[in-house]
């Protein structure tokens, strides 16, 4: 199974980077995984809604340029479907059985453009709470690893 994570912004904090690297190393035993980091635009702060919209469109264009027509795209959105680890692992198992190329998309600090959300085949919420996009990446990697452990019937070693 091929899994790609497209993330706006870099993992700047050492702790997040170390955790992400650990889960990527564990996941390599279960799937082909790639993380694509795209540059984020400078946060317009208190800029107008139009400036924020332009930022989202610019970042969205970068994301859309990396997607292929055959990709099964899952965007992480606070309004997306919430799943427990078992139901998420069932999704991962189905995607694997269908030999899908699954692409998870994590937006930047302003979220995702409408165009990216419209391209999504599914939306996923990690929680009703809002998390920094750097932490969301680590959480997604951990849940993917957990899903593969559940699928294989192996005990999850923390």
C-alpha positions in Angstrom: 0.0 0.0 0.0 1.2 3.5 -0.8 0.5 6.3 1.7 1.5 9.9 1.2 1.1 12.7 3.6 1.1 16.2 2.1 1.6 18.7 4.8 1.8 22.5 4.6 4.8 23.6 6.6 7.8 22.0 8.1 8.2 20.2 11.4 10.1 23.0 13.2 10.0 21.7 16.7 12.5 19.0 17.6 10.1 16.9 19.6 7.5 16.7 16.8 10.3 15.9 14.3 11.7 13.1 16.4 8.2 11.6 17.0 7.4 11.8 13.3 10.7 10.1 12.3 10.0 7.3 14.8 6.6 6.5 13.4 7.8 6.8 9.8 10.5 4.2 10.6 7.9 1.9 12.2 5.5 2.4 9.3 8.1 1.4 6.7 7.5 -2.2 7.7 3.8 -2.0 6.8 3.5 0.3 3.8 5.4 2.6 1.4 5.0 6.0 3.0 6.2 9.4 1.9 5.8 12.8 3.5 5.7 15.8 1.2 6.3 19.1 3.0 5.0 22.1 1.1 6.0 25.7 1.9 3.5 27.6 4.0 2.7 31.2 3.2 3.4 33.9 5.8 0.5 34.1 8.2 -1.3 37.3 7.3 -2.2 37.8 11.0 -4.8 40.5 11.2 -5.0 40.9 7.5 -8.3 41.0 5.6 -10.4 38.0 4.8 -9.2 38.5 1.2 -5.6 38.1 2.2 -6.4 34.9 4.1 -8.3 33.6 1.1 -5.3 34.3 -1.2 -3.0 32.5 1.3 -5.3 29.5 1.2 -5.6 29.5 -2.6 -1.8 29.7 -2.9 -1.2 26.8 -0.5 -4.1 24.9 -2.0 -2.6 25.3 -5.5 0.6 23.7 -4.2 -1.4 20.8 -2.7 -3.5 20.2 -5.8 -0.4 20.2 -8.0 0.9 17.2 -6.1 -2.3 15.1 -6.4 -2.8 12.6 -9.1 -6.3 11.7 -10.5 -6.0 8.1 -9.2 -5.2 9.2 -5.6 -7.7 8.6 -2.8 -7.5 11.9 -1.0 -8.3 12.2 2.7 -8.2 15.7 4.1 -7.8 16.4 7.8 -10.5 18.8 8.9 -12.0 19.6 12.2 -15.4 19.1 10.6 -14.5 15.8 9.1 -15.7 12.3 10.2 -14.5 11.2 13.6 -13.4 7.6 13.9 -12.0 5.5 16.7 -8.9 3.5 16.0 -10.7 0.3 15.2 -12.9 1.9 12.5 -9.9 3.8 11.1 -7.9 0.5 10.9 -10.9 -1.0 9.0 -10.6 1.9 6.5 -6.9 1.3 6.1 -7.5 -2.4 5.6 -10.0 -1.6 2.8 -7.7 0.8 1.1 -4.9 -1.7 1.3 -7.1 -4.5 -0.1 -8.1 -2.2 -3.0 -4.5 -1.3 -3.6 -5.3 2.4 -3.4 -2.8 5.1 -3.3 -4.0 7.1 -0.3 -3.0 10.7 0.2 -3.6 12.5 3.5 -3.6 16.3 3.4 -2.8 18.5 6.4 -3.3 22.2 5.9 -1.3 25.1 7.4 -2.3 27.4 10.2 -5.3 28.8 8.2 -6.6 25.3 7.2 -7.3 24.2 3.6 -8.8 25.9 0.6 -12.2 25.1 -0.7 -10.7 23.6 -3.9 -8.6 21.1 -1.8 -11.6 20.2 0.3 -13.7 19.7 -2.9 -11.0 17.3 -4.3 -11.2 15.2 -1.2 -12.7 11.7 -1.4 -13.0 11.7 2.4 -12.6 14.1 5.4 -11.2 13.0 8.7 -11.2 14.7 12.0 -8.6 13.8 14.7 -10.7 15.4 17.3 -13.2 18.2 18.0 -10.3 20.1 19.4 -7.9 22.1 17.3 -4.3 21.1 17.2 -1.2 22.7 15.6 -0.6 21.2 12.2 2.8 19.8 13.4 1.1 17.8 16.1 -1.7 16.7 13.8 1.0 15.1 11.5 2.5 13.1 14.5 -1.0 12.1 15.6 -1.9 10.9 12.0 1.4 8.9 11.8 0.7 7.3 15.2 -2.8 6.3 14.2 -1.6 4.8 10.9 0.9 2.8 12.8 -1.7 1.7 15.3 -4.0 0.8 12.4 -1.5 -1.5 10.8 -0.8 -3.2 14.2 -4.6 -3.8 14.6 -4.9 -5.2 11.0 -2.0 -7.6 11.6 -3.4 -8.7 15.0 -0.2 -7.6 16.7 0.0 -6.1 20.1 0.7 -2.4 20.0 4.0 -1.6 21.8 3.9 1.9 23.0 
